[in-house]
Amino acid sequence: MSAPATNAAWFDRARRVIPGGVDSPVRSWAAVGGTPITITSGEGPYVTDVEGRRLVDMVQSYGAVLLGHAHPAVTEAVERAARLGTTFGMPTTGEVLLAEAIVARVPGCEQVRLVSSGTEAVMSAVRLARGATGRATIVKFAGCYHGHADALLAEAGSGVAGLGLPGSAGVTPGAVADTVVCPYNTVPDLGALAEGTGDPPAAVVVEPAAANMGVVPPAPGFLEGLRSACDATRTLLVFDEVITGFRLGEGGASARFGVTPDLWCFGKVIGGGLPVGAFGGRAELMAHLAPTGPVYQAGTLSGNPLATAAGLAVLSEVTACDYEELEGRAARFAAGLEAAACACGIPAAVPRVGPLVGLFLGLPGGPPLAGPVDYGSVKEVVDAGVYPRFFHQMAVRGVALAPGPYEAMFPGMAHTDAVLDAVLEAAADACATVADDLTARPAPG
């Protein structure tokens, strides 16, 4: 079969052999309408599609790419590792070196176990928390996405929210019976939960900075309140840092906010763009895992040599100064994005946590937007329906955004001031077009 020449043709071909034409729902354009672009290559802050169009990529594999696409340090590390063998199912030097790099950068995290995805990391951390405490209940927060494990899909953000799904078909009531969902930025009364179930929760699982319902920063005192509530009930606090880990800084969110969880979950950046995940914590807690303890967890490809080589290359490449410079560029970009929208009469909130940038757009002429603080306030803004129009206008101007209003933007080390200035110029033009269009033809409710 000859290779198709257009995005539409590739998508048609994909739909014949892949459900929905995509291998992850967040890649579909169901939330914004239209035909997904199919990528052939990436370089630095850019991607190129099958039609030869070069776009500034603000997705960066949903945060997995920190240095930019095809960074020489990463590609060379992967090439060297591949020549030595791609998988062994036995201990390797690479997994030890990456684990050492992680625990050296995250105060309080004494041991980690490598897995193959962020979903697997959080799923395993939850099992460990239950096994270590002997309790069943898990507390999570509406709008926080922790992967597609059954017990954690309740009121999840990201693609689940973008597709309008309450959770997922195929998840039984029993799978979520021990999951309690609370509003983000509100400290739950764990003692009251104990009265209802007989035991306090095994764990509270949280994105320390929510990045799967746009970007929602933790309110002052929220993370500290969770730590205190968990201490009072001997509940384990689990930080899902699959996105924030090693993107907010060398020590991730726990170092940035000064709150130390009992367990961490990592992914994305620590694989340098290859499939990876990790969960970790204090040595005495991690000792509950097999083979030293009764909590079973395993994976043939865990600690894959290619992924560990790529991840170690990334962590070795970035410095504290790099993170500081990136945050400065992201701050200027966020301010410029909000100004571009507001100049066209589109109310906008552009929350930022370190280099993570969110975008919430209201209807032209509406009241100013306050930054959403939880899933409910996020949905109120998203329901205005402005983001899909902005998304398409940015695409025609050569900027690739995530095809859903519940995602973050990920400016990285390759997004220079000049690149971000070009994105802001496109955003100003796109906002003007969206404002004109919506003034003449209101968006559907």
N, C-alpha and C positions, 0 to 999 in steps of 0.2 A: 504494500500500500504506500503510495507516494505521500510525502509529508504535506499537510494542509498549509496554506499560506496566510490564513487569517485567524484571529482569535475566535471568531464565531465557528469556523470550520474545526478548529482544535477542540472547542467545547462540545460540539456535536459528536466528534469522535470519542471524546472522553466519556460522554453520557452513555455510550453504547457498552462500555466495559467497567465504568466506575459509578456507583450509586450517586445520582445527582451531579455527576461529572467532576466531583471534588473528593479529596481524601480527608478533608476536615470541613465541617459546615461553615466555619468562619471564612473560608476562602470563596464560598459562593457569594453571589451578589443578590441573594434573596431579599436582604434587608434594604437594598438600595435600588434594585431593579437593574436590568441590563445583562450583558454578557461578560463574564470574567475575562481578564487578560491572562494570557499564558506566557510565562517567563522563560526565556532561553538562557539568560546570563545576568550577572551582576558585577559591578565594579565600584568600590567605594560607596558613595551615597546613591548610586544609580542602579536601575534595573532596565533590561531591554526585553521587549516582548517579541512574539513571533512575527509581528508585522514590521519589526525593525525600529519601533518607537523607543526612545530613551526617556525614562521618567525618573524624577527625584523620588526616592523610596523613603517614605516616612514610616513604613511598617517594620522594616528590618527584621523580618521573620518574627514579628510580635515580641521584639526585644531580645531575641537570641543573638543577634549580630550587634556587637558593640564597636568593633574597630572599623566596620565597613565590609562590604562584600569582597571576597577574594583577596583579603589582606595577605601580603607576602609572608609574614611570620606564621600565619595560620596554614596557608596552603603548603608551605615548605615543611611544616611540622607534620601535617597529614601525609604528605608524600613520603617523608622519611619513615613514618610509622607503617604505612602500607607496604613498603618494600620488605618489612620484617615480618609481616603477617597481620591479617585483619581481625582475627579472633582466635582464642585458644581455649576458653572454658577453664582456664587455670590462672593462678595469680600472676600478675605482671608488674613490672616496675612502674609503668605509667599510672596505674591506679593508686599506688602508694604516693607517688609524687603529687598527683592532683589532690588527694586527700590531705596531704601535708600542707599544700598551698591554701586549701580552704580553711583548715583549723588555725593556721597561722594568722589569717586575716580576720577571723570572727571570734572576738573575745567570748569565752564561755562555752564555745562549741569544741569539745575535746576529741570527738570521734565522729566520722561520717561513714555511711555506707552508700556506695554508688549504685544507681539503678539506671533505667533506660529512658525515663520520661518524668516530667513533673507530676503527671497523674499518678504514676507508680510511687513517686516519693511521698506524696501526701497520703495516699492509700496505706502505705507501709507505716508512716508515722502514726496514723490513727490506730492501726492494729497494735503497734508497739505501746501506745498510750493505754489502750484497753488492757493489753496483757500485763503491763507494769502496775496498773492501778487496780485491776480486777473489777473495773466498772464498765458500764455499757454506753452511757449517754455521751453524745458529742454535741457541742454547741458550735454553730457557725453563724455567719451574718449574711443577711439578704444582699444579693448583688455581688458577693464575693464568689469567684469561680475557683475551684480547687481541683480541676480535672474532672473526668467523666466517671469516676467511681460511683456506684449506685448511691451510697449513703450521703454523698456530698453534692448531688445534683439539685437538691431542693433549693428553689429560689436562687439559682446561680445566675451570674452575669454572663458577659462575653457572648459567645454564639448562641447560647441557650436563650438569653434575653433578646438578642437580635432577631431570632426566628420566632419570637412570641411563644415559646414553649414554657409550660409551668415546671417542667423537669424533664422527664423522658418516659415515653412508653417503654415497657419492658422492665421498669424498676418497680418491684413489688412493694406494697405497703409495709411489709416486714423489714425491707431494706432500709427504709427511712424512719422506722418506728422509734429508733433511738437517736434521731437527729432533731435537735431543737434549733430553730432559726430565729434570730433576734435582729433588730435594726442595727445597722452599722453606726458607729459613733455613740452608741448607748451601752453602758456597762450593765450586763444582765445580773440579776440577783441569783447567784449560783446556789445560795442557801435555800431559796424558795424552790428551785428546781429539785433540790435534794428532798424536800418535804413531799414532792409529788411522786418521786421515783424510789425513794428509800436510800439513794446514794447521791452524792454530788456527781457532776459530770466527770468522765475520764479526762476530757480535754476540751479546751476552747481553741478552735482553729480560726485564724484570722489573717487576711492580707494586712500587714501593718500600714501600708499605704495602698488603698484599693485602686487597682488598675484594670479591672474587668467590668466596670460600670462607668466608663470614662476614667477619669482620674479624680478620686475623692480623697483628700488628705485626712489623716486622723485628726480629730478635734483635740484641742489641748486637754490633757488629762485622760484621754480615752485609753491609750495603751498602758499608761501607769495604773489606771483603774482596773484594767483587765489583770495586770500583774498582781495587784493587791487582792482582787477577788479570788484569783486562782490560789494564791498563797493561803488565804483564809480557809479554803475548802480542800486543800491539797490536790487541786486539779492541775493538770499539766497544760501550760500555755504553749501553743504551736504557732510559730510564725511561718506562713506560706510565703517564702521569698523567692519563689520560682521566677517572678518578674523583677522584684526589687533587689535580689541578691547580686552584688557586684555590679549593679547599674547605678544605684544611688551613691556608691562609694566603695572603698576597699572593704569595709566591714558591713556593708548592706544596711538595711533599715534598723536593725538592732543597735548598731553603732551610731547611726544618725540620730535616733530618737532617745538613746540612752535607756532602753528597756530590754532586758535579757529574757528571752523565752526559755522554756525547758527543751523544746525541740525546734529545729529549723528544717525547712524544706527548700531545696535549691533546684535550679534547672537552667535552661536557656543559656545564659552567658558562660556557665562553667563547661559547656560543650563546644564553645567556639563555633556554633552553627550546626553541630552534629547532634544526634539524639542522645540525651543524657538527663539524669536527675540525680539527686542525692538527698538524704535526710541524715540529721545528726543531732548530737546533744552531749550531755555529760557522759563520761565513761561508765558510771554506775548505772545509768539509765539504758545506754546502748548495750550493756552486758546482758539485758533480757533477750536479745536477739540470738537465734540459733547461729552458730553451733554452741555458744556458751550458755544460752538460755532457752526458754520454752516457746518464744515467739518466732514462728517460722516465716522466713522471707527469703526468696531466691530469685536468680535470673541468669540464664546462660550468657547473655550478652552484657551483663552488668560490668561496668568498668572497661568498656570496649577500648582497645588500644588507640583507635583513630580518634574517638571522642575525647579521651583523656589527653592525648597529644595536642589536640586543637584547643581544649579548655585551658591547659597549662600554658600554651603559647599566649592566649589572650590575657590571662592573669599576670603573666610575666611582663607583658608589654605595657600595661597601663600603670600610671603612677598617681599619687595623690594630686599632683599638679594637673595632670590630665583631667581628672574628675572635676577639679575646681574650674578649669577652663570650660569644660563641657557644660557645667551648670550655669556659668555666666552666659554662654551662647544660648542655652535653652531659656533662660530668664528673659533675655532680650527678644527672642523669638516669640515667646508667649505674650509679652506685652505688645509686640507688633501685630500679632494675630488678632488680639482683642481690639486694638485700635482700628485695624482694617475693617472689621465687621461693624463696629459701632459707628465708624465714619459713613457707612452706607445705611444707617438706621436699623441695623440688625443687632438686637441685644445679644451680648455674648458673655460667657464666663469661660476663662481659660485657666483652670487650676493647674498648678505645677507642684511637683514634689521632686526636688533635685532636677534631673534631666527628663523626667517623665512629664509629658504635657497632655492635658485633656482639652476637649473642645465641646462646649454646649452652646447651641444657637437657638434663639427664640424668633418669633415672627416679627417681621419689620414693623416698626412703630410701637411695639409692645414695651412694657416696663423694663427697666434694667434687670439683668439676671444676677441673682445671688448664686454663688457657687454651691451646687448641690452638696448635701451632707450625708445622704443615705440613698438607698435604692429607690424609695418612694419619690424623693425630690428629683432624682435623675430621670425617672420615667415621665414625670410631668413635663420636663423639658424635651425629652426625646419624642414624646407624643405630638409635639408641634409639627414634626415632619420636615424640618428645614435641612437637616444633615444630608439626606440623600441628594437633594438638589446641589448642595455645596460640593459633595463628593464628586458628582459627575462634572461639574464645572472645573474642578481642580484637575480631574483626569484629562480633560481635553486641553488643559494648559500645561500638561506634562508633569503632574505631581500625583503620585500614587499614595492614597490614604487607605486605611483599613475600610473594607466595605461593610461597615456597621457602626452605628452610633455609640456603641458601648465599649469601644476600644480606645487605647491610648495612642499617642504619637511618640516615636522613639528616635529623636535626634541623637546621633552617636558621634563618635570621634571623627568620622569622615565628613560630617556635615559642617563644613566651614562657614564662616560668616557670609561669604559670597553665595554659597549654596542656599543658606537659610534666607538671605535677602531675596533670592530668586523665588523662593516659595512664598514669601510675604507679598511680593509683587503679584504673583499669580492669585494669591488669596484676596488681595484688594480688588482685582478685576473680577474674580469669581463672585465675591460678595455683592458687587455692584449689579452684576447680571441677575443673581438670585433675588436681590431686593426689587429690581425692576419687574421680574417675572412674578413674584409673589404679590406685589402691589396691584398688578393687573389681573392676576389669577390666584386667589388665595389657596394655600396648601390644604389638602384634605385633612379633616380632623382625625 
